[in-house]
Amino acid sequence: TIPSLAIHLDREANTKRAINKQTDITPIFLLDHNNDQELDFYQFIHKQLQHEYPQAKKGSVLDFDLFLYDTQPPAQIGYNQEFICGSRLDNLLSCYVLIDAATSTAGLEDCMIVLNDNEEVGSVSTTGAQGTFLSSVLGRLYPDQAHLSQVMSQSLFLSVDNAHAVHPNFPTKHEANHLPKLNRGPVLKKNANQRYASDSVSSGLFKLICEQAHIPFQEFVMRNDMACGSTIGPLTASTIGVPTVDIGVPSLGMHSIRETVGHLDGWFLLEAMNTFFQAEPDLIRCVTK
């Protein structure tokens, strides 16, 4: 847990408070009842592993990865239970939908999903979008470079990452003519500075997919006087040369410990992905060739 300092002890918290990442958000992991001796975390992990796996061979802990995240399950909230509130909905919700769609439909053409890690810290890793993993896999699937280039030009890449729904308390943070709302369908994201990879061709194709799936969709562009976030869409599109469209479920409170989405939007996205994976090949080729 990372409890904040009680406002009684910091009366300027709502006016002048700034969070110091080094001193203010150190987690409280456990209580050390042996105050005279510093906790050996390696020894602590070793004891935990021995307890969990008593039949395992004896060994030593060389190193570890430690991740801290909210363990409270997601919950449906709202008067009509129309919202889902949970941690890391950006972007585990998209990952769940893609896995469900890819494993429950029989596509007419080769289909692939890629769930990259480290997107929030720059994607520069062996498992990130700026790594060579995807290019390496595609190269082994299609050893002939000319054939691979042809396949990519006749394919469509959907970059699926949550979008910003308009916040009812802060409507001026959105462009007035583009106000995505919860439970109104997936959001098609566009940006002239290529922060999103969507263009008129890929956007038009996604609209056709939504039409065939009988689901609504929304469109988003950022205000001209505000900077825009990005996704791995432009990274992947530029690396493998595939037409790309950036889409995602609208959400509130992105990157907060508990994010909020509409209870229908995950289903809308699933219907779109099912339709995409089952689409006739000519639906894509007639637009991209």
N, C-alpha and C positions, 0 to 999 in steps of 0.2 A: 504494500500500500504506500501511497505518497500523499499523506494528508497535508492540506494547506495550513498555514498559520492562522489561528483564530483571529477574526477581525478586531477583537478586543485588545489584542497585542500588537496590532498594526492598523492604526486608525486611518492611515492614508492609503490603504490597500486599493480602494476604488478610484483613487485620483492620481497617485504617483507611483504605484507599485509596478515594478518590472521584475520578471522572473529571471533569476540567475541560474543558468543550467548547471553550474558546478556545485553550488551550495544549497539551492532551494528545492531540488527535485531528486535528492538521493532517496532511494526507496528504503522503507523499513521492512526487512526481510524476515527477521526472527529476533527473539529476545535471547541474549547471551546471559545465561545464569552463572557463568564462570567469569566474573568481572576481572579477575586477576590475570587472565590469560587471553591473548588475542585469538579470535576464532580462525582456525585453519580451514578455509573453504574447501580445499582439495580433500582434506580428511572428512569433512562434512559430507561431500558428495559421495565419497567412497563408502561411507557407512550407509548412506541412503541406497546406493546400488546393491550393497550386500543384503540389505533388508528386502529390497524388491526382487532380487534374483539370488536367492540363497543357494541354488544349485550351480551357479556360474563359477568358473575357475577363478582363483584368486589372482588379482592383478593390481595395478596402480592407475590412478587417474593422471593422464599426461596433460590434458587441457580440457576446456569445456566452452560451450556457447550458452549464454544466459539471455533469455528473452523475457521481458516483462509485459504483460498485456492483461486486459480486463477478462476475467474468467466468468463473469455473470452471463448467463444465456440470453439470447435476444428475446424480446417480448413484444407482443402486439399491444398497442396503446391507442388512446383516442376514444371518444364517446362511442363510436361505432366500430372500434378495433380496426380502424383503417390505416394505421401506421405501424411500421416495424421499427423498433429501436434496438440497436445492438452495436457491438464494437466491430471495427474493421469491415463494415459493410462495403467500404471502398478499399479493396476491390474483391473481397471474397464472394460477394453476391454474384458478380459477373462470372467468377471462376466456377461457382456451383452451377449456374445456369448453363454455361458452355459444356461442362462435363456431362450434365444431364442430357442436353440436346445431342451431343456427339455420340453418346452411348445408347441412346434410345431410338435413333433414326437410322435408316439404311439409305445413305446418300447414293445418288446416281453417278457421282464422280468422286475422285480422291478428295478427302476432307482432312483437315488437321487443325488441332487447337494447340496453342502454345501459352503456357502459364509462366510468365517470366517473374523472377524475383528481383528485389532491390530497386524497383521502379521509383520509390519515394526518396532514394538517396543517389540518384543519378544513373542507374542501370549499368554502371561500368563494373561488371563482374562476370565470372564464368557462367552464371545463370541469368544475367541481366540482358536486356535488349541490345545493349551495345557490345555484348560478347559475340563470339563466333558460333554459338551452339546451333542456332536456327540455320544459318548458312551451311554449317557442317552436315546437319541432318538432311537438308534438301540436296546437298551435293552427293550424298550417298544414295538417296532415293532416285535421283536423276543424274547419273554420272556424266552424261553428255551435256556439255555446257550450253550448246545451241538448243537442245531439247528443254533444258531447265529454263532458259530465257523465254522460250515460247510458252511454256506452261505458266510462268509467272505473269506474262503479259495477258494471258487469257484467264487469269484468276482474280479473285477479289479477297482482300484482307479486311476483316472487320476488327478494328481496334476498340475493344469493349471496356470502358472505364467509366465509373460514375460521373455524373454531371451535377452542376449546381442548380438546384431548384431555387426559384425566387423566394426569399425569406419575407414573410408578411410584415415583419418589424423593420426590414431594411430593403424595401422595394427599389430604392434609388441606386442600389448597388448593381442592378441589372439594366441592360439596354431596354428602353421602354417598349419596344415592339417585339422583344424576345424574352418572354417570361415563363420559363418551364415550370410546371406545377406538378405536385405529387399526384400519382394515380391517373395521369393523362398520357402515359405511354413513354417509350424510350426517347432520348434526346439526340438529335443529329447536331453535331458540333462543327462549327466552321470558324476559320480565322485567316485573314489575308496575309498574316506574317508567318504562316505555315506552322503555327503552334499546334494546330490540328491538321491532319492529312487529307481531310475531305475536300473534294472538288465537285464540280457540277456533274461529272459523269458518275462518280462513285455515290454521290448523294442521291442522284436520280435513281440509281439502282436500288439503294436501300429503301427509298420511298416505294418502289415497286414491290419489294419484299414485304413491307408492312401492309401494302394494299392486298397482296395475296394472302397474308396471314390474318387479314381483317382486324388489324389493331391500329390504334391511333399512334401518331408520332408527333414530336415537337422539335423546334429548331432553336439553336442558341448561338448567339455571337456576343462577344464581350463589348462593353462600353468602349468607345474610342479613347477615353481619357483614363482607362485603367489597364494595367498589365494583365495578361492572360496566362493561366496555367497551361500545362502541356501533358501529353501522354507519350507512350512508346510508339504510337502510330507513325509519326514522322520519322523516327529512328528506323523502324522496320521497313517502311516504304522506301526510304532512300538506300537501305542496305541491300535489299533483295529485288527492288524494282517491281513492286506489285501495286496495282491500283488499290487505294485504301480509303476507308471511310471511318471517321471517329464517331462513336455512339456511346450511350450509357444510360443507366437508370438515374433519374433526378433524385437528389438527396439534399438534406439539410444538415448543417453542422459538420461538413466534411473535415476529417482529420481530428475531430474531437474524440474523446474517449467513448462516447455513445453517439452514433450517427442515426439519422432518421430517414426512412424511405417510405413510399406508399406500398400498401399490401398488394396492390394489383400490378405494380410496375415490374416486379420480378416475373410474374406470369406473362405479361405482355412481351417482355424480352425473350422469354423461353419460346413463346409462339413464333416470334420473329426468327430466332435461331433454328428452330425446327424447320421452318419454311425455307430458310437459307440453305441448310444442309440437304434438303430434299429437292431443291430447285432444279428445273431442267437446265442442262448445260448451256443451251442457247440463250437462256435468260441473261447469263453473265457475258457470254461471248459476243452477243449482238450489241452489247453496250461497250465492252472494253476493247474489242479488236479494231 
